[in-house]
Amino acid sequence: MKLGELLQGVSSLEIGAPAALEITSLAYDSRRVERGTLFFAIRGEKADGHDFIPQALERGAAAVVSERAAPADLASQWVRAPRIRRALAAASRNFYGRPDSPLQLVGITGTNGKTTTAYLLESIFRAAGIPTGLFGTIEYRFGGRTLTALNTTPESLDLLECLAELVGSGGKAAVMEVSSHALAQERVWGLHFAAAVFTNLTQDHLDYHKDFEHYFAAKRRLFEGLGAGPPDLAVINADDEWGRRLMDLPFARRITYGMNSGAGVRAKEFHQDLSGLRAVVQTPIGTLDIESPLVGRANLANLLAATATAVGMGVEGAKVKEGIAALAVVPGRFERVDEGQPFLVVVDYAHTDDALRNVLKTARELTRRRLITVFGCGGDRDRTKRPLMGEAAGSLSDHVVLTSDNPRTEDPLLIMNDVLVGLQKAGKPYGVEIDRETAIRKALEAAREGDVVVIAGKGHETYQILKDRKVPFDDREVARRAIRELGYRQESPDEGRSNSARR
């Protein structure tokens, strides 16, 4: 594609390179540059793409796009764009033939619930016969492929490449989690969403956004539209105070959900146990009797969000029910670890105080004896939420084991000291164990019949991030191994019949 064609729709450019220059690929990582690549020099949080321009040119880059003025010796290979990420998004759309256009895009934003809501919607669309891609915190699924997610929302170039493959394989829709970072960094610039969903807003990422107003402003951008107008349908949690602040926007169509009696989609009845959820849900297309294998009150909100979105997009009620019933588990979201032990063990991604409270409230409803919680806080992240998480864990648990969780470049003991400020307020028994595997084992050793053990913070993650390396670590596998070593194990069907006969 010619450079001039590639940059159509990008405003306020200063183009020194020839418009007829042939471009064979795009890249913002110098390691992915090859001969004929248009290299986007982006200044990031940890690295500055401008430092890698020499490497990009050595590898054969045809031209460079930057927010900076062209150096004299590179004027004939330079494009100056005042908003580099917008330029990358627009050029990527042109390069891949605007693959978003034939797709129904659903964007989900909020602090908690994005992942489960996305999985529910993908399952509903599948039940309705709509081939759908999924992009979020855990994985990217498209065109018959599954990739481990590097970011909740991919960079625009990577996202559009995936969408092009999705369309090429016959995809008709894409459900994606849209993070506040992605919105602030305009990774979805130029994409028009058929539906945008707001789940809630609680404290997180304030190390990046600085305060709640800036955090909310980033989320709000999905509903204002980033270069492509507002979504066709806005789906808003009416129970959330920040969600209600979106009501002033001039949406073409809007549907609300929640337990609030005024919500367009709401639960009239709700029951839960270890087998899952059952709810009678009032919707604009009538009452739906919904059953889900997912457990917990927080998942009711996710179920309502998915139902509201699907109904608002025209999916018939029977397919909504079928899709919800078909989703048995979301990795790392109140995921059970069952090795035949007489107590419930749950792994969850909760890493904010609100998410932790929701998980522990759900666990409390399932607890017949004691609730034991293992958790920690990540390093190089918002420090102000640490005592809040400690207080949440302490106030809702009978016993807490405080441990390490992705300390990154920080001293894990100092992180744990921040958490202890809140944990000690609760006045409940607690222990401190810096080694996460040992902490999990201690909690499981203490558990007895009727207890619930919640292992929070990492969820689906399969690693622990230390100062100088990333090491394999999966809470689910660690717990499973410890349970077996404690003498519990799942019986096979034959063993069960044999043991029954002996009894």
C-alpha positions in Angstrom: 0.0 0.0 0.0 1.2 3.5 -0.8 2.1 5.8 2.1 -0.5 8.4 1.0 -3.3 5.8 0.9 -2.2 4.4 4.3 -2.4 7.8 6.0 -5.8 8.8 4.6 -8.0 10.1 7.4 -5.1 11.1 9.6 -5.3 14.8 10.3 -2.6 17.5 10.6 0.2 15.5 9.1 3.5 16.8 8.0 4.7 14.3 5.4 8.3 14.5 4.3 8.4 11.0 2.8 7.1 10.5 -0.7 3.3 9.8 -0.8 4.0 7.0 -3.4 6.4 5.2 -1.0 5.4 1.5 -0.9 4.7 0.3 2.6 4.6 -3.5 3.2 3.9 -3.6 7.0 3.4 -1.5 10.1 5.2 -1.8 13.5 5.6 0.1 16.7 8.2 -2.4 18.0 11.6 -2.2 16.3 12.1 -5.9 16.6 9.1 -6.5 14.3 10.4 -4.2 11.6 11.4 -5.6 8.2 12.1 -4.1 4.8 9.3 -1.7 3.8 7.8 -1.2 7.3 6.3 2.0 8.5 7.7 2.4 12.0 5.7 4.3 14.6 7.9 5.8 17.3 5.7 5.9 20.4 6.8 7.1 23.8 5.5 4.6 26.3 5.5 4.3 30.1 8.7 2.3 30.2 10.3 2.8 26.9 10.5 5.4 24.2 10.2 4.3 20.6 12.4 7.1 19.5 15.4 5.4 21.1 14.9 2.5 18.7 14.6 4.5 15.4 18.2 3.6 14.4 17.5 -0.1 14.9 14.3 0.2 12.9 16.1 1.9 10.0 18.8 -0.7 10.1 16.2 -3.4 9.7 14.8 -1.7 6.6 12.1 0.6 7.8 10.8 2.7 4.9 9.8 5.7 7.0 9.1 6.8 10.6 6.0 8.3 12.1 6.5 10.5 15.2 5.0 13.4 17.1 8.4 15.1 17.0 9.8 17.3 14.2 11.9 15.5 11.7 15.7 15.5 12.2 17.5 17.1 9.2 19.1 13.8 8.1 15.8 11.9 8.1 13.4 14.6 6.7 12.8 12.4 3.5 11.8 9.4 5.7 9.7 11.2 8.3 6.0 11.7 8.9 5.0 14.0 11.8 1.7 13.3 13.4 0.4 15.4 16.3 -1.4 12.4 17.9 0.7 9.3 17.2 -1.7 6.7 18.6 -4.5 8.1 16.5 -2.2 7.9 13.5 -1.3 4.3 14.3 -5.0 3.3 14.7 -6.1 5.1 11.5 -3.2 3.7 9.5 -3.8 0.2 10.8 -7.5 0.4 9.8 -6.5 1.4 6.3 -3.8 -1.3 6.1 -6.1 -4.1 7.1 -9.1 -2.9 5.0 -11.2 -1.5 7.9 -12.0 -5.0 9.3 -14.1 -3.5 12.1 -16.7 -2.3 9.7 -18.5 -5.6 9.0 -18.3 -6.7 12.6 -20.7 -5.9 15.5 -18.3 -4.7 18.1 -19.2 -4.8 21.8 -16.9 -2.9 24.2 -17.1 -3.6 27.9 -15.5 -1.2 30.4 -15.5 -0.8 34.2 -13.3 -1.9 37.1 -14.9 -5.3 37.9 -16.9 -7.8 35.9 -15.5 -7.1 32.4 -14.1 -10.5 31.9 -17.1 -12.6 33.0 -19.5 -10.3 31.1 -17.4 -10.7 28.0 -17.4 -14.5 28.3 -21.1 -14.6 28.9 -21.8 -12.5 25.8 -19.5 -14.6 23.7 -21.4 -17.7 24.8 -24.7 -16.1 24.1 -23.7 -15.0 20.6 -22.3 -18.5 19.9 -25.7 -20.0 21.0 -27.4 -17.5 18.6 -25.2 -18.8 15.8 -23.1 -15.6 15.5 -19.4 -16.4 15.0 -17.7 -14.2 17.6 -14.2 -13.1 18.6 -13.2 -12.5 22.2 -10.5 -10.1 23.4 -9.8 -9.5 27.1 -7.7 -9.9 30.2 -7.3 -13.7 29.9 -7.0 -14.4 26.2 -7.8 -13.4 22.6 -9.9 -15.8 20.7 -10.5 -15.3 16.9 -10.4 -17.2 13.7 -10.0 -20.5 15.4 -7.0 -19.4 17.3 -6.4 -18.6 21.0 -3.6 -16.3 22.2 -2.6 -15.5 25.8 -3.5 -11.9 26.4 -0.6 -9.5 26.9 -2.9 -6.5 27.6 -6.6 -6.4 28.5 -7.0 -4.5 25.2 -4.5 -5.0 22.5 -2.7 -2.0 20.9 -4.6 -0.8 17.8 -2.3 -2.4 15.3 -2.5 -5.8 16.9 -6.2 -5.5 17.5 -7.0 -4.7 13.9 -4.7 -7.5 12.6 -6.7 -9.9 14.8 -10.1 -8.4 13.6 -9.0 -8.9 10.0 -8.3 -12.5 10.6 -11.6 -12.8 12.4 -13.5 -11.4 9.4 -11.5 -13.6 7.1 -12.7 -16.7 9.0 -16.3 -15.6 8.8 -16.6 -13.8 12.1 -19.6 -11.5 12.5 -19.0 -10.0 16.0 -16.3 -9.2 18.5 -16.6 -8.8 22.3 -13.8 -7.0 23.9 -12.9 -5.7 27.3 -11.8 -2.0 26.9 -9.5 -1.0 29.8 -9.1 2.6 31.0 -5.5 2.5 29.9 -6.6 1.5 26.4 -9.2 4.4 26.3 -6.7 6.9 27.6 -4.1 5.7 25.1 -6.7 5.7 22.3 -6.1 2.0 21.3 -9.6 1.8 20.0 -9.6 5.1 18.1 -11.8 5.1 15.0 -13.7 1.9 16.0 -17.5 2.2 16.1 -19.2 0.1 18.7 -22.6 -1.5 18.2 -22.8 -1.7 22.0 -20.8 -0.3 24.9 -21.2 -1.7 28.5 -20.4 0.0 31.8 -20.1 -2.4 34.7 -19.0 -0.2 37.7 -16.2 2.0 38.9 -14.2 1.3 42.1 -10.7 2.1 43.2 -8.0 0.8 40.8 -5.2 2.2 38.6 -5.0 5.5 40.4 -1.2 5.2 40.1 -1.9 5.9 36.3 -5.0 8.1 36.4 -4.2 10.0 39.6 -7.7 10.4 40.8 -11.3 9.0 40.3 -12.4 11.8 38.0 -9.6 11.2 35.5 -10.2 7.4 35.9 -13.9 7.9 35.1 -13.2 10.3 32.3 -11.2 7.6 30.6 -14.1 5.1 30.9 -16.5 7.8 29.7 -14.7 8.1 26.4 -16.0 4.7 25.3 -19.5 6.2 25.5 -18.6 9.5 23.9 -17.0 7.7 21.0 -13.3 7.8 20.0 -13.3 9.3 16.5 -16.2 7.2 15.3 -19.2 8.5 17.2 -21.0 7.1 20.3 -22.1 3.5 20.4 -25.4 2.5 18.9 -26.5 1.0 22.2 -25.3 2.0 25.7 -25.7 -0.6 28.5 -25.3 0.9 31.9 -25.3 -0.4 35.5 -28.0 1.7 37.1 -26.9 0.6 40.6 -23.5 2.3 40.2 -23.2 6.0 41.0 -20.6 6.5 38.3 -22.8 4.6 35.8 -25.6 7.1 36.6 -23.3 9.9 35.6 -23.3 8.5 32.1 -27.0 9.1 31.7 -26.6 12.6 30.5 -24.9 11.5 27.2 -27.2 11.7 24.1 -27.3 8.0 23.3 -29.3 6.7 20.3 -30.5 3.8 22.5 -29.8 3.0 26.1 -30.7 0.1 28.4 -30.0 -0.1 32.1 -29.5 -3.1 34.3 -29.3 -3.8 38.0 -31.2 -4.7 41.1 -32.7 -1.2 41.0 -36.4 -1.4 40.5 -36.2 1.2 37.7 -33.6 -0.7 35.7 -34.7 -2.0 32.3 -33.2 -5.4 33.0 -33.4 -6.5 36.6 -33.7 -9.6 38.8 -37.1 -10.1 40.3 -36.0 -13.3 42.1 -32.5 -14.7 42.8 -31.3 -17.9 44.3 -27.8 -19.4 44.6 -25.9 -22.4 45.9 -22.8 -24.4 45.0 -24.4 -25.5 41.8 -24.9 -22.0 40.5 -27.4 -19.2 40.1 -31.0 -19.1 39.2 -32.8 -15.8 38.6 -36.1 -14.5 37.2 -35.0 -11.6 35.1 -37.4 -8.9 33.8 -36.3 -7.5 30.4 -37.9 -5.4 27.6 -38.8 -8.6 25.8 -40.4 -10.2 28.8 -39.4 -12.3 31.8 -36.6 -14.8 31.4 -36.0 -17.7 33.8 -32.2 -17.9 33.7 -29.9 -20.6 35.2 -26.1 -20.4 35.3 -23.4 -22.7 36.6 -21.5 -19.5 37.8 -21.6 -18.9 41.5 -21.9 -15.7 43.5 -23.9 -12.5 43.8 -21.3 -10.6 41.9 -22.0 -12.8 38.9 -25.6 -11.9 39.0 -24.6 -8.4 38.0 -22.5 -9.8 35.2 -25.4 -12.0 34.1 -27.7 -9.0 34.0 -25.2 -6.9 32.0 -24.8 -9.7 29.4 -28.6 -10.2 29.2 -29.2 -6.5 28.8 -26.6 -6.2 26.0 -27.8 -9.3 24.1 -31.5 -8.3 24.4 -30.6 -4.8 23.3 -28.8 -6.1 20.3 -31.8 -8.3 19.2 -30.9 -11.7 20.5 -34.0 -13.8 21.2 -34.6 -14.7 24.9 -34.2 -18.5 24.3 -30.7 -18.0 23.0 -29.8 -15.7 25.8 -30.8 -18.4 28.3 -29.0 -21.1 26.3 -25.8 -19.1 26.1 -25.7 -18.3 29.8 -26.4 -21.9 30.8 -23.6 -23.1 28.5 -20.8 -21.1 30.3 -19.6 -23.4 33.0 -16.6 -21.4 34.3 -14.5 -18.3 33.6 -10.9 -19.0 34.3 -9.8 -17.6 37.6 -13.2 -16.0 38.4 -14.6 -17.7 41.5 -13.1 -20.9 40.1 -13.4 -24.0 42.3 -10.5 -26.3 43.0 -12.0 -29.7 43.9 -9.8 -32.6 44.8 -12.3 -34.4 47.0 -11.6 -32.2 50.1 -14.5 -31.6 52.5 -14.1 -27.8 52.2 -14.6 -25.4 49.3 -11.5 -23.9 47.7 -11.9 -21.0 45.3 -9.4 -19.0 43.2 -10.4 -15.5 42.1 -8.7 -12.6 40.3 -10.0 -10.0 42.8 -7.3 -7.4 43.2 -9.2 -4.3 44.3 -10.9 -3.8 47.6 -14.4 -3.8 46.0 -13.8 -7.0 44.0 -12.4 -8.7 47.2 -15.4 -7.6 49.2 -17.7 -9.0 46.5 -15.9 -12.3 46.4 -15.7 -12.7 50.2 -19.4 -11.8 50.6 -20.3 -14.5 48.0 -18.0 -17.0 49.8 -19.6 -16.1 53.2 -23.0 -17.1 51.9 -21.5 -20.5 51.0 -19.6 -21.0 54.3 -20.9 -23.3 57.0 -18.0 -22.8 59.3 -15.0 -20.5 58.7 -13.9 -18.3 55.8 -10.1 -18.3 55.3 -8.6 -15.9 52.9 -5.2 -15.9 51.2 -4.2 -12.7 49.3 -1.6 -10.1 48.6 -1.2 -6.8 46.7 0.8 -6.3 43.5 3.9 -4.1 43.4 4.3 -1.0 41.2 0.6 -0.4 41.4 -1.7 1.9 43.3 -0.5 1.9 46.9 -3.6 3.6 48.3 -5.7 0.5 47.7 -3.5 -1.8 49.8 -4.8 -0.9 53.3 -8.4 -0.9 51.8 -7.8 -4.5 50.6 -6.4 -5.4 54.0 -9.5 -4.0 55.8 -11.8 -5.8 53.3 -10.1 -9.1 53.9 -10.0 -8.7 57.6 -13.5 -7.6 58.1 -15.1 -10.3 56.0 -12.9 -13.3 56.8 -12.5 -15.4 60.0 -8.8 -15.9 59.3 -6.4 -14.2 56.8 -3.0 -15.3 55.4 -1.3 -12.3 54.0 1.3 -13.1 51.3 3.1 -11.8 48.2 1.5 -11.2 44.8 3.5 -10.0 41.8 5.8 -7.7 43.8 7.6 -6.6 40.6 10.3 -4.1 41.5 9.1 -3.4 45.1 10.1 -5.2 48.3 7.3 -7.6 49.1 7.7 -7.0 52.8 7.1 -3.3 52.4 4.0 -4.0 50.3 2.7 -6.3 53.0 3.3 -3.6 55.6 1.0 -1.3 53.6 -1.7 -4.0 53.6 -1.3 -4.6 57.4 -2.4 -1.1 58.2 -5.9 -2.0 57.0 -5.8 -5.7 58.0 -5.1 -4.9 61.7 -8.1 -2.6 61.9 -10.4 -5.6 61.6 -9.1 -7.3 64.7 -9.4 -10.7 63.2 -6.8 -13.5 63.4 -4.2 -13.3 60.6 -0.8 -14.7 59.6 1.9 -13.3 57.4 3.8 -15.6 55.0 5.9 -14.0 52.2 6.2 -17.2 50.2 2.9 -17.6 48.4 3.0 -21.3 48.0 3.7 -21.8 51.7 0.8 -19.3 52.5 -1.6 -21.3 50.4 -0.5 -24.6 52.0 -0.9 -23.1 55.5 -4.5 -22.0 54.7 -5.4 -25.4 53.4 -3.8 -27.2 56.4 -6.0 -25.1 58.7 -9.2 -25.8 56.7 -11.8 -28.2 58.0 -15.1 -29.6 56.8 -17.6 -26.7 56.1 -14.9 -24.1 55.6 -14.3 -22.0 52.5 -10.8 -21.0 51.4 -10.5 -18.1 49.0 -7.2 -17.6 47.3 -7.4 -14.1 45.8 -5.4 -11.8 43.5 -4.0 -13.8 40.7 -6.9 -15.8 39.3 -6.1 -17.1 35.8 -2.5 -15.9 36.0 0.2 -18.6 35.6 3.2 -16.6 36.8 4.6 -14.6 39.6 6.4 -11.3 38.6 9.5 -10.7 40.7 12.1 -7.9 40.5 14.2 -9.4 37.8 12.2 -12.3 36.3 8.8 -13.9 35.8 8.5 -17.4 37.3 5.8 -20.0 36.7 3.1 -19.9 39.4 -0.6 -20.9 39.2 -2.7 -20.6 42.3 -5.0 -23.3 41.1 -2.2 -25.8 40.5 -0.5 -25.0 43.7 -3.7 -25.5 45.6 -4.5 -28.7 43.8 -1.1 -30.1 44.6 -1.2 -29.1 48.2 -4.7 -30.6 48.7 -3.5 -33.9 47.3 -0.4 -33.9 49.5 -2.6 -33.4 52.5 -4.2 -36.7 51.7 -7.4 -35.7 49.8 -8.0 -36.8 46.3 -10.8 -37.2 43.8 -12.3 -40.7 43.6 -12.7 -42.3 40.2 -16.2 -43.6 39.5 -15.0 -47.2 40.1 -13.4 -46.2 43.4 -16.5 -44.5 44.5 -18.6 -47.6 43.8 -16.1 -49.8 45.5 -15.9 -47.6 48.6 -19.7 -47.5 48.7 -19.9 -51.2 48.6 -17.4 -51.4 51.5 -19.5 -49.0 53.5 
